[in-house]
Amino acid sequence: MAKFQARPRTILLTGFAPFAGETVNPSWQAARALHDEILGGHRVVAVELPTEFEGSLRALRKAMRETNPGIAIAVGLAGGRNGISLERVAINVIDARIPDNAGAQPIDAPVVRRAPAAYFTTLPIKAALAALQRKGIDAHVSQTAGTYVCNAVFYALMHAARRKRMRAGFVHVPWLPEQARRHDAPGMPLDQVVAALRLITLTALAARADARIGGGAES
């Protein structure tokens, strides 16, 4: 008799479509590179979200229903930042400096009505920080995911995950080197971004509790 093989649990990775005049978005390129990879017995499913307030939340909810993930990590672009940003907190506000790809530009609007002011990530971000630093990958804990579509997706993800036994959170990645040169800003090669996301995911699978190491900021 053939042995029964359990279906791998799912890791949901989301990235965003290009926005603000860019032709590529490294968040989606990196997530897509990990699609169908098996990490710790879990299968990665990568989903591209539109860079739109309403559209991204619809696509996120659909992906959550279809994959029922054990871990969900949303990935976005933070052009101008150094290295990998491990986001600590999502806030329940949209305050768009620029329109999204659908032309919407909400000001001081909630992500979810009658919901808490904020949610903390449930990813072991300090343990992930230590793992990234050991591999020589530039990374830091970030205290803000902004008030644009990235934060909206982060908040909606944590709101959806609040009663589930799963780890979830948000990671910002920098521009690719070719984008960084145009903007005179920091960048990171795609293969290093992919390696960082793989390591963050493996850490989330392995760490029973987060590490107690410094990662705060004075301002």
GIKA-V200111 format. One record per pair of residues at least 24 apart in sequence whose ideal C-beta (glycine too) atoms are under 10 Angstrom apart, sorted by the first residue. I is the first residue (numbers start at 1). J is the second residue. D is the distance in Angstrom with one decimal. If there is no record, write none. Layout:
# GIKA-V200111
((I | J | D) (I | J | D))
This chain:
# GIKA-V200111
((6 | 41 | 8.5) (7 | 43 | 8.3) (8 | 38 | 6.2) (8 | 39 | 9.3) (8 | 40 | 9.3) (8 | 41 | 5.7) (8 | 42 | 5.5) (8 | 43 | 4.2) (8 | 44 | 9.4) (8 | 70 | 9.6) (9 | 40 | 9.1) (9 | 41 | 7.1) (9 | 42 | 4.8) (9 | 43 | 7.4) (9 | 67 | 9.5) (9 | 68 | 8.6) (9 | 69 | 7.5) (9 | 70 | 4.4) (9 | 71 | 8.4) (9 | 166 | 9.7) (9 | 205 | 9.6) (10 | 42 | 6.5) (10 | 43 | 5.7) (10 | 44 | 7.8) (10 | 45 | 5.4) (10 | 63 | 9.9) (10 | 66 | 9.2) (10 | 67 | 4.5) (10 | 68 | 6.6) (10 | 69 | 4.5) (10 | 70 | 6.5) (10 | 71 | 8.2) (10 | 72 | 8.9) (11 | 37 | 8.8) (11 | 38 | 9.4) (11 | 39 | 6.4) (11 | 40 | 8.6) (11 | 42 | 4.7) (11 | 43 | 6.9) (11 | 44 | 4.8) (11 | 45 | 7.0) (11 | 46 | 9.3) (11 | 67 | 8.6) (11 | 69 | 6.0) (11 | 70 | 6.8) (11 | 71 | 4.8) (11 | 72 | 7.6) (11 | 73 | 7.4) (11 | 166 | 10.0) (11 | 167 | 9.7) (11 | 201 | 5.9) (11 | 202 | 9.9) (11 | 204 | 8.4) (11 | 205 | 8.0) (12 | 44 | 8.1) (12 | 45 | 5.6) (12 | 46 | 8.2) (12 | 47 | 6.8) (12 | 60 | 9.0) (12 | 63 | 5.9) (12 | 64 | 7.0) (12 | 66 | 9.2) (12 | 67 | 5.0) (12 | 68 | 8.9) (12 | 69 | 3.9) (12 | 70 | 8.9) (12 | 71 | 7.2) (12 | 72 | 4.2) (12 | 73 | 7.3) (12 | 74 | 8.5) (12 | 157 | 9.1) (12 | 166 | 9.3) (12 | 168 | 8.6) (13 | 37 | 9.6) (13 | 44 | 5.8) (13 | 45 | 7.1) (13 | 46 | 4.8) (13 | 47 | 7.4) (13 | 63 | 9.7) (13 | 69 | 9.1) (13 | 71 | 9.0) (13 | 72 | 8.0) (13 | 73 | 5.5) (13 | 74 | 8.0) (13 | 75 | 6.4) (13 | 171 | 9.4) (13 | 197 | 6.9) (13 | 198 | 9.9) (13 | 200 | 10.0) (13 | 201 | 7.6) (14 | 45 | 9.4) (14 | 46 | 7.3) (14 | 47 | 5.0) (14 | 48 | 7.3) (14 | 49 | 5.2) (14 | 56 | 8.5) (14 | 59 | 8.0) (14 | 60 | 6.5) (14 | 63 | 6.6) (14 | 64 | 9.7) (14 | 72 | 7.7) (14 | 73 | 7.6) (14 | 74 | 4.7) (14 | 75 | 6.5) (14 | 76 | 8.7) (14 | 153 | 7.1) (14 | 157 | 8.3) (14 | 170 | 9.4) (15 | 46 | 6.9) (15 | 47 | 7.9) (15 | 48 | 5.9) (15 | 49 | 7.1) (15 | 73 | 10.0) (15 | 74 | 8.1) (15 | 75 | 4.9) (15 | 76 | 7.5) (15 | 77 | 8.6) (15 | 173 | 8.8) (15 | 197 | 9.5) (16 | 48 | 7.2) (16 | 49 | 5.4) (16 | 50 | 7.6) (16 | 51 | 5.0) (16 | 52 | 9.6) (16 | 56 | 7.4) (16 | 74 | 8.7) (16 | 75 | 7.7) (16 | 76 | 5.6) (16 | 77 | 6.6) (16 | 101 | 9.3) (16 | 149 | 7.0) (16 | 150 | 7.5) (16 | 153 | 8.1) (17 | 48 | 6.0) (17 | 49 | 7.1) (17 | 50 | 5.3) (17 | 51 | 5.1) (17 | 52 | 8.5) (17 | 55 | 9.3) (17 | 56 | 9.1) (17 | 101 | 6.7) (17 | 149 | 10.0) (18 | 51 | 7.4) (18 | 77 | 8.7) (18 | 101 | 8.4) (19 | 50 | 9.1) (19 | 51 | 3.9) (19 | 52 | 8.9) (19 | 77 | 8.1) (19 | 98 | 8.3) (19 | 99 | 9.4) (19 | 100 | 7.2) (19 | 101 | 5.5) (19 | 148 | 9.1) (19 | 149 | 7.8) (20 | 51 | 8.3) (20 | 77 | 9.2) (20 | 79 | 8.1) (20 | 98 | 6.3) (20 | 99 | 9.4) (20 | 100 | 9.7) (20 | 101 | 9.0) (20 | 148 | 9.8) (22 | 51 | 9.8) (22 | 77 | 8.1) (22 | 79 | 8.1) (22 | 175 | 8.5) (22 | 176 | 9.6) (22 | 179 | 6.6) (22 | 182 | 9.3) (22 | 183 | 9.8) (23 | 179 | 9.2) (24 | 77 | 9.6) (24 | 175 | 9.7) (24 | 176 | 7.0) (24 | 178 | 8.8) (24 | 179 | 7.6) (24 | 190 | 9.4) (25 | 49 | 9.9) (25 | 51 | 7.6) (25 | 75 | 9.4) (25 | 76 | 8.4) (25 | 77 | 5.5) (25 | 79 | 9.8) (25 | 173 | 9.3) (25 | 175 | 9.7) (25 | 176 | 9.4) (25 | 179 | 9.5) (26 | 75 | 8.7) (26 | 76 | 9.6) (26 | 77 | 6.0) (26 | 79 | 9.3) (26 | 173 | 5.4) (26 | 174 | 7.6) (26 | 175 | 6.8) (26 | 176 | 5.0) (26 | 177 | 10.0) (26 | 179 | 7.7) (26 | 187 | 8.9) (26 | 188 | 7.8) (26 | 189 | 9.6) (26 | 190 | 6.3) (26 | 193 | 5.9) (26 | 194 | 9.5) (27 | 51 | 9.7) (27 | 74 | 8.6) (27 | 75 | 4.2) (27 | 76 | 5.0) (27 | 77 | 5.0) (27 | 78 | 9.1) (27 | 150 | 8.6) (27 | 171 | 8.4) (27 | 172 | 8.0) (27 | 173 | 5.6) (27 | 193 | 8.4) (27 | 197 | 9.3) (28 | 75 | 7.8) (28 | 76 | 9.4) (28 | 77 | 8.9) (29 | 75 | 9.8) (29 | 173 | 9.3) (29 | 176 | 7.8) (29 | 190 | 5.8) (29 | 193 | 7.9) (29 | 194 | 8.3) (30 | 75 | 6.4) (30 | 77 | 9.9) (30 | 171 | 9.3) (30 | 173 | 6.3) (30 | 176 | 9.6) (30 | 188 | 9.6) (30 | 190 | 6.4) (30 | 191 | 9.1) (30 | 192 | 9.3) (30 | 193 | 4.4) (30 | 194 | 5.0) (30 | 195 | 9.3) (30 | 196 | 8.0) (30 | 197 | 5.5) (30 | 198 | 9.3) (31 | 73 | 8.5) (31 | 74 | 9.0) (31 | 75 | 5.4) (31 | 171 | 9.8) (31 | 173 | 9.6) (31 | 193 | 9.5) (31 | 194 | 8.8) (31 | 197 | 7.0) (32 | 194 | 9.4) (33 | 190 | 7.3) (33 | 191 | 8.3) (33 | 193 | 8.6) (33 | 194 | 4.7) (33 | 195 | 9.9) (33 | 197 | 8.4) (33 | 198 | 9.1) (34 | 73 | 10.0) (34 | 75 | 9.8) (34 | 194 | 6.4) (34 | 197 | 6.2) (34 | 198 | 6.3) (34 | 201 | 7.8) (37 | 194 | 9.7) (37 | 198 | 7.6) (37 | 201 | 9.2) (39 | 71 | 9.2) (39 | 197 | 10.0) (39 | 198 | 6.7) (39 | 199 | 9.9) (39 | 201 | 5.5) (39 | 202 | 5.8) (39 | 204 | 9.5) (39 | 205 | 6.7) (40 | 70 | 9.8) (40 | 71 | 9.4) (40 | 201 | 8.0) (40 | 202 | 6.1) (40 | 204 | 9.2) (40 | 205 | 4.1) (40 | 206 | 7.0) (41 | 70 | 9.9) (41 | 205 | 8.3) (42 | 69 | 8.5) (42 | 70 | 6.3) (42 | 71 | 7.0) (42 | 201 | 8.2) (42 | 202 | 9.6) (42 | 204 | 9.9) (42 | 205 | 6.6) (43 | 67 | 9.2) (43 | 69 | 9.8) (44 | 69 | 9.6) (44 | 71 | 9.5) (44 | 73 | 9.7) (44 | 197 | 9.2) (44 | 198 | 8.8) (44 | 201 | 7.4) (45 | 69 | 7.5) (45 | 72 | 9.8) (46 | 75 | 9.2) (46 | 197 | 9.9) (47 | 72 | 10.0) (47 | 74 | 9.6) (49 | 74 | 7.8) (49 | 75 | 9.6) (49 | 76 | 8.9) (49 | 149 | 8.1) (49 | 150 | 9.8) (49 | 153 | 6.4) (50 | 100 | 8.2) (50 | 101 | 6.1) (50 | 102 | 7.6) (50 | 149 | 8.6) (51 | 76 | 8.9) (51 | 77 | 9.1) (51 | 100 | 5.8) (51 | 101 | 4.7) (51 | 102 | 8.7) (51 | 148 | 8.7) (51 | 149 | 5.4) (51 | 150 | 8.9) (51 | 153 | 9.7) (52 | 99 | 9.6) (52 | 100 | 4.6) (52 | 101 | 5.2) (52 | 102 | 4.3) (52 | 103 | 8.9) (52 | 104 | 6.8) (52 | 149 | 6.9) (52 | 152 | 9.6) (53 | 94 | 6.3) (53 | 96 | 7.5) (53 | 99 | 9.8) (53 | 100 | 5.4) (53 | 101 | 9.7) (53 | 102 | 7.7) (53 | 104 | 5.4) (53 | 105 | 9.0) (53 | 106 | 6.2) (53 | 109 | 8.5) (53 | 111 | 8.4) (53 | 148 | 8.7) (53 | 149 | 5.9) (53 | 152 | 5.7) (53 | 153 | 9.2) (53 | 156 | 9.9) (54 | 100 | 8.6) (54 | 102 | 7.2) (54 | 104 | 7.0) (54 | 106 | 9.5) (54 | 149 | 10.0) (54 | 152 | 9.4) (55 | 100 | 8.1) (55 | 101 | 7.9) (55 | 102 | 6.3) (55 | 104 | 9.2) (55 | 149 | 9.1) (56 | 100 | 8.3) (56 | 101 | 9.5) (56 | 102 | 9.8) (56 | 149 | 5.6) (56 | 150 | 9.1) (56 | 152 | 6.8) (56 | 153 | 5.3) (56 | 156 | 8.1) (57 | 111 | 7.8) (57 | 112 | 8.9) (57 | 149 | 9.2) (57 | 152 | 6.7) (57 | 153 | 7.0) (57 | 155 | 9.4) (57 | 156 | 4.9) (57 | 157 | 9.3) (57 | 159 | 9.8) (57 | 160 | 9.5) (58 | 156 | 9.9) (59 | 153 | 9.1) (60 | 152 | 9.4) (60 | 153 | 5.8) (60 | 154 | 9.9) (60 | 156 | 5.8) (60 | 157 | 6.3) (60 | 160 | 7.5) (61 | 156 | 7.5) (61 | 157 | 9.5) (61 | 160 | 6.8) (63 | 157 | 9.9) (64 | 156 | 9.4) (64 | 157 | 7.9) (64 | 160 | 5.6) (64 | 161 | 8.1) (64 | 164 | 9.0) (64 | 166 | 9.6) (64 | 168 | 9.4) (65 | 160 | 9.5) (68 | 164 | 8.8) (68 | 166 | 8.9) (69 | 161 | 9.0) (69 | 164 | 9.0) (69 | 166 | 6.3) (69 | 167 | 9.3) (69 | 168 | 8.2) (70 | 164 | 9.2) (70 | 165 | 8.2) (70 | 166 | 5.5) (70 | 167 | 7.7) (70 | 168 | 9.9) (70 | 204 | 9.3) (70 | 205 | 8.3) (71 | 122 | 9.4) (71 | 123 | 8.1) (71 | 161 | 9.8) (71 | 166 | 6.2) (71 | 167 | 5.0) (71 | 168 | 7.1) (71 | 169 | 9.0) (71 | 200 | 9.8) (71 | 201 | 6.6) (71 | 204 | 5.3) (71 | 205 | 6.8) (72 | 122 | 9.7) (72 | 123 | 9.5) (72 | 157 | 6.0) (72 | 158 | 9.5) (72 | 160 | 8.4) (72 | 161 | 6.6) (72 | 164 | 9.1) (72 | 166 | 6.5) (72 | 167 | 7.7) (72 | 168 | 4.4) (72 | 169 | 8.0) (72 | 170 | 9.7) (72 | 204 | 9.8) (73 | 121 | 9.5) (73 | 123 | 7.0) (73 | 157 | 8.8) (73 | 167 | 8.4) (73 | 168 | 7.1) (73 | 169 | 6.1) (73 | 170 | 7.3) (73 | 171 | 6.0) (73 | 197 | 7.3) (73 | 200 | 6.8) (73 | 201 | 6.5) (73 | 204 | 7.4) (74 | 145 | 9.4) (74 | 150 | 7.7) (74 | 153 | 5.1) (74 | 154 | 5.9) (74 | 156 | 9.0) (74 | 157 | 5.4) (74 | 158 | 9.6) (74 | 168 | 8.0) (74 | 169 | 7.6) (74 | 170 | 4.8) (74 | 171 | 7.5) (74 | 172 | 9.7) (75 | 150 | 9.0) (75 | 153 | 9.6) (75 | 170 | 7.5) (75 | 171 | 5.1) (75 | 172 | 7.6) (75 | 173 | 6.2) (75 | 193 | 8.7) (75 | 196 | 9.9) (75 | 197 | 6.6) (75 | 200 | 9.4) (76 | 145 | 7.7) (76 | 146 | 8.7) (76 | 148 | 8.7) (76 | 149 | 7.5) (76 | 150 | 3.6) (76 | 151 | 8.7) (76 | 153 | 7.2) (76 | 154 | 8.0) (76 | 170 | 6.8) (76 | 171 | 7.7) (76 | 172 | 5.4) (76 | 173 | 7.4) (77 | 150 | 7.7) (77 | 172 | 7.0) (77 | 173 | 6.2) (77 | 174 | 7.7) (77 | 175 | 7.1) (77 | 176 | 9.4) (77 | 179 | 8.9) (78 | 142 | 7.9) (78 | 144 | 10.0) (78 | 145 | 8.4) (78 | 146 | 7.6) (78 | 148 | 9.9) (78 | 150 | 7.5) (78 | 171 | 9.5) (78 | 172 | 3.7) (78 | 173 | 7.1) (78 | 174 | 6.5) (78 | 175 | 8.7) (79 | 172 | 9.4) (79 | 173 | 9.5) (79 | 174 | 6.9) (79 | 175 | 4.9) (79 | 176 | 9.8) (79 | 179 | 7.0) (79 | 180 | 8.1) (79 | 183 | 6.4) (79 | 185 | 6.5) (79 | 186 | 9.2) (79 | 187 | 9.1) (80 | 174 | 7.7) (80 | 175 | 7.6) (80 | 180 | 8.8) (80 | 183 | 6.9) (80 | 184 | 9.6) (80 | 185 | 4.7) (80 | 186 | 7.2) (80 | 187 | 9.9) (81 | 138 | 9.9) (81 | 140 | 8.6) (81 | 142 | 7.8) (81 | 172 | 6.4) (81 | 173 | 8.6) (81 | 174 | 5.4) (81 | 175 | 8.8) (81 | 185 | 8.3) (81 | 186 | 6.8) (81 | 188 | 9.9) (82 | 138 | 6.0) (82 | 139 | 9.1) (82 | 140 | 7.4) (82 | 174 | 6.7) (82 | 185 | 8.9) (82 | 186 | 4.6) (82 | 187 | 9.5) (82 | 188 | 8.8) (83 | 132 | 8.3) (83 | 133 | 10.0) (83 | 137 | 7.2) (83 | 138 | 3.1) (83 | 139 | 5.0) (83 | 140 | 6.2) (83 | 172 | 9.4) (83 | 173 | 8.7) (83 | 174 | 6.4) (83 | 186 | 7.3) (83 | 187 | 10.0) (83 | 188 | 6.8) (83 | 192 | 9.5) (83 | 193 | 9.8) (83 | 196 | 8.5) (84 | 128 | 8.7) (84 | 129 | 8.7) (84 | 132 | 6.2) (84 | 137 | 6.4) (84 | 138 | 6.8) (84 | 139 | 4.0) (84 | 140 | 7.6) (84 | 142 | 9.3) (84 | 171 | 6.4) (84 | 172 | 7.4) (84 | 173 | 6.1) (84 | 174 | 7.7) (84 | 188 | 7.6) (84 | 192 | 8.9) (84 | 193 | 7.5) (84 | 196 | 4.9) (84 | 197 | 8.4) (84 | 199 | 9.5) (84 | 200 | 7.8) (85 | 125 | 9.9) (85 | 139 | 7.6) (85 | 140 | 6.3) (85 | 141 | 7.9) (85 | 142 | 3.9) (85 | 143 | 9.7) (85 | 144 | 9.3) (85 | 145 | 8.1) (85 | 150 | 9.9) (85 | 170 | 8.7) (85 | 171 | 6.8) (85 | 172 | 3.7) (85 | 173 | 7.6) (85 | 174 | 8.2) (86 | 121 | 7.8) (86 | 123 | 7.4) (86 | 124 | 9.5) (86 | 125 | 4.1) (86 | 126 | 8.3) (86 | 127 | 10.0) (86 | 128 | 5.8) (86 | 129 | 5.9) (86 | 132 | 8.2) (86 | 139 | 6.4) (86 | 140 | 7.1) (86 | 141 | 5.1) (86 | 142 | 6.4) (86 | 169 | 7.7) (86 | 170 | 8.5) (86 | 171 | 6.1) (86 | 172 | 8.3) (86 | 196 | 9.7) (86 | 200 | 7.4) (86 | 215 | 7.9) (87 | 120 | 9.7) (87 | 121 | 6.2) (87 | 123 | 8.7) (87 | 125 | 7.7) (87 | 141 | 8.1) (87 | 142 | 5.1) (87 | 143 | 8.4) (87 | 144 | 7.9) (87 | 145 | 4.5) (87 | 146 | 9.3) (87 | 150 | 8.3) (87 | 151 | 8.5) (87 | 154 | 6.2) (87 | 169 | 6.5) (87 | 170 | 4.2) (87 | 171 | 6.6) (87 | 172 | 6.3) (88 | 118 | 9.8) (88 | 120 | 6.4) (88 | 121 | 5.9) (88 | 123 | 9.5) (88 | 125 | 6.4) (88 | 126 | 9.7) (88 | 141 | 5.8) (88 | 142 | 6.5) (88 | 143 | 5.7) (88 | 144 | 8.4) (88 | 145 | 8.5) (88 | 169 | 8.6) (88 | 170 | 9.2) (88 | 215 | 8.1) (88 | 216 | 9.3) (88 | 217 | 9.9) (89 | 117 | 9.9) (89 | 118 | 5.4) (89 | 119 | 7.1) (89 | 120 | 5.5) (89 | 121 | 7.2) (89 | 142 | 9.0) (89 | 143 | 6.8) (89 | 144 | 7.4) (89 | 145 | 7.5) (89 | 151 | 9.4) (89 | 154 | 8.6) (89 | 155 | 9.3) (89 | 158 | 9.1) (89 | 169 | 9.9) (89 | 170 | 9.5) (90 | 116 | 9.9) (90 | 118 | 6.4) (90 | 119 | 5.1) (90 | 120 | 8.0) (90 | 121 | 7.6) (90 | 144 | 9.6) (90 | 145 | 6.0) (90 | 150 | 9.2) (90 | 151 | 5.9) (90 | 152 | 8.5) (90 | 153 | 8.6) (90 | 154 | 3.9) (90 | 155 | 3.9) (90 | 156 | 8.4) (90 | 157 | 7.7) (90 | 158 | 5.3) (90 | 159 | 8.5) (90 | 168 | 9.9) (90 | 169 | 8.6) (90 | 170 | 6.8) (91 | 116 | 9.6) (91 | 117 | 6.7) (91 | 118 | 4.8) (91 | 119 | 8.4) (91 | 144 | 7.9) (91 | 145 | 7.8) (91 | 146 | 9.2) (91 | 147 | 7.3) (91 | 151 | 6.4) (91 | 152 | 9.7) (91 | 154 | 8.8) (91 | 155 | 6.7) (92 | 116 | 6.5) (92 | 117 | 5.4) (92 | 118 | 6.5) (92 | 119 | 8.2) (92 | 151 | 9.2) (92 | 152 | 9.3) (92 | 155 | 5.7) (92 | 156 | 9.7) (92 | 158 | 9.9) (92 | 159 | 8.4) (93 | 117 | 8.3) (93 | 118 | 9.2) (93 | 147 | 5.8) (93 | 151 | 7.9) (93 | 152 | 9.0) (93 | 155 | 8.5) (94 | 146 | 10.0) (94 | 147 | 6.1) (94 | 148 | 7.7) (94 | 149 | 8.4) (94 | 151 | 7.6) (94 | 152 | 5.6) (94 | 155 | 9.0) (95 | 146 | 8.9) (95 | 147 | 4.0) (95 | 148 | 8.2) (95 | 151 | 9.2) (96 | 146 | 9.8) (96 | 147 | 7.2) (96 | 148 | 5.9) (96 | 149 | 8.1) (96 | 152 | 9.3) (97 | 146 | 8.8) (97 | 147 | 7.9) (97 | 148 | 6.9) (98 | 148 | 7.7) (100 | 148 | 7.8) (100 | 149 | 5.8) (100 | 152 | 9.3) (101 | 149 | 8.7) (104 | 149 | 9.6) (105 | 148 | 10.0) (106 | 147 | 9.5) (106 | 148 | 10.0) (106 | 152 | 9.0) (107 | 147 | 9.6) (108 | 147 | 9.1) (109 | 147 | 9.8) (109 | 152 | 9.4) (110 | 152 | 9.7) (110 | 155 | 9.0) (111 | 147 | 9.6) (111 | 151 | 7.6) (111 | 152 | 4.8) (111 | 153 | 8.8) (111 | 154 | 8.9) (111 | 155 | 4.3) (111 | 156 | 5.9) (111 | 158 | 9.9) (111 | 159 | 7.7) (112 | 152 | 9.2) (112 | 155 | 6.8) (112 | 156 | 6.6) (112 | 158 | 9.9) (112 | 159 | 5.3) (112 | 160 | 9.5) (115 | 155 | 8.1) (115 | 156 | 9.5) (115 | 158 | 9.9) (115 | 159 | 5.9) (115 | 162 | 9.3) (116 | 155 | 9.3) (116 | 158 | 9.3) (116 | 159 | 8.1) (116 | 162 | 8.7) (117 | 155 | 9.9) (118 | 155 | 7.9) (118 | 158 | 8.8) (119 | 154 | 8.1) (119 | 155 | 6.4) (119 | 156 | 9.7) (119 | 157 | 8.7) (119 | 158 | 3.6) (119 | 159 | 6.7) (119 | 161 | 8.6) (119 | 162 | 7.0) (119 | 168 | 9.2) (119 | 169 | 9.6) (120 | 158 | 7.7) (120 | 169 | 8.8) (121 | 145 | 9.5) (121 | 154 | 8.1) (121 | 157 | 9.5) (121 | 158 | 7.2) (121 | 161 | 10.0) (121 | 167 | 8.4) (121 | 168 | 7.2) (121 | 169 | 3.5) (121 | 170 | 6.8) (121 | 171 | 9.4) (121 | 210 | 9.6) (122 | 158 | 7.5) (122 | 161 | 7.0) (122 | 162 | 9.2) (122 | 164 | 9.7) (122 | 166 | 7.6) (122 | 167 | 4.8) (122 | 168 | 5.6) (122 | 169 | 6.3) (122 | 204 | 8.9) (122 | 210 | 9.4) (123 | 167 | 5.4) (123 | 168 | 7.0) (123 | 169 | 3.6) (123 | 170 | 8.4) (123 | 171 | 8.2) (123 | 200 | 7.3) (123 | 201 | 9.2) (123 | 203 | 8.2) (123 | 204 | 5.3) (123 | 207 | 9.0) (123 | 210 | 8.3) (124 | 167 | 7.6) (124 | 169 | 9.1) (124 | 200 | 9.1) (124 | 203 | 6.0) (124 | 204 | 6.1) (124 | 205 | 9.8) (124 | 206 | 8.8) (124 | 207 | 4.1) (124 | 208 | 8.6) (124 | 209 | 7.2) (124 | 210 | 4.0) (124 | 211 | 7.0) (125 | 169 | 6.9) (125 | 170 | 9.8) (125 | 171 | 8.9) (125 | 200 | 8.4) (125 | 203 | 9.1) (125 | 204 | 9.3) (125 | 210 | 6.8) (125 | 211 | 9.0) (125 | 215 | 7.2) (126 | 203 | 9.8) (126 | 207 | 9.2) (126 | 209 | 9.8) (126 | 210 | 4.9) (126 | 211 | 4.2) (126 | 212 | 6.9) (126 | 213 | 5.1) (126 | 214 | 8.5) (126 | 215 | 5.6) (127 | 200 | 9.4) (127 | 203 | 5.3) (127 | 204 | 8.5) (127 | 206 | 8.4) (127 | 207 | 4.4) (127 | 208 | 9.5) (127 | 209 | 8.2) (127 | 210 | 5.4) (127 | 211 | 4.3) (127 | 212 | 9.6) (127 | 213 | 8.4) (128 | 169 | 9.2) (128 | 171 | 8.6) (128 | 196 | 8.9) (128 | 199 | 7.1) (128 | 200 | 4.6) (128 | 201 | 9.0) (128 | 202 | 9.1) (128 | 203 | 4.5) (128 | 204 | 7.2) (128 | 207 | 8.0) (128 | 210 | 8.6) (128 | 211 | 8.7) (129 | 200 | 9.3) (129 | 203 | 9.2) (129 | 210 | 9.6) (129 | 211 | 7.7) (129 | 213 | 7.0) (129 | 214 | 9.5) (129 | 215 | 5.8) (130 | 203 | 8.5) (130 | 207 | 9.8) (130 | 210 | 9.9) (130 | 211 | 5.5) (130 | 213 | 6.1) (130 | 215 | 9.4) (131 | 196 | 9.4) (131 | 199 | 5.3) (131 | 200 | 7.7) (131 | 202 | 7.9) (131 | 203 | 5.0) (131 | 206 | 9.2) (131 | 207 | 8.9) (131 | 211 | 9.1) (132 | 195 | 9.0) (132 | 196 | 5.9) (132 | 199 | 6.1) (132 | 200 | 7.3) (132 | 203 | 8.6) (133 | 213 | 9.5) (134 | 199 | 9.1) (135 | 192 | 9.3) (135 | 195 | 7.2) (135 | 196 | 8.2) (135 | 199 | 6.5) (136 | 192 | 9.2) (137 | 188 | 8.3) (137 | 192 | 6.2) (137 | 193 | 8.9) (137 | 195 | 6.8) (137 | 196 | 5.1) (137 | 199 | 7.4) (137 | 200 | 9.8) (138 | 174 | 8.6) (138 | 186 | 8.2) (138 | 188 | 7.2) (138 | 192 | 8.7) (138 | 196 | 9.0) (139 | 171 | 9.2) (139 | 196 | 6.9) (139 | 199 | 9.5) (139 | 200 | 8.8) (139 | 215 | 9.6) (140 | 215 | 7.1) (140 | 217 | 8.5) (141 | 213 | 9.4) (141 | 214 | 8.9) (141 | 215 | 3.5) (141 | 216 | 7.3) (141 | 217 | 7.9) (142 | 170 | 9.0) (142 | 171 | 9.2) (142 | 172 | 6.5) (142 | 215 | 9.2) (142 | 217 | 8.4) (143 | 215 | 9.2) (143 | 216 | 7.7) (143 | 217 | 5.6) (143 | 219 | 9.3) (144 | 172 | 9.9) (144 | 217 | 9.5) (145 | 169 | 9.8) (145 | 170 | 5.7) (145 | 171 | 9.6) (145 | 172 | 6.9) (146 | 172 | 8.6) (166 | 204 | 9.8) (167 | 201 | 9.7) (167 | 204 | 5.0) (167 | 205 | 8.5) (167 | 207 | 9.1) (168 | 204 | 9.1) (169 | 200 | 8.8) (169 | 204 | 8.1) (171 | 196 | 7.9) (171 | 197 | 6.8) (171 | 200 | 6.2) (171 | 201 | 9.7) (173 | 197 | 7.9))
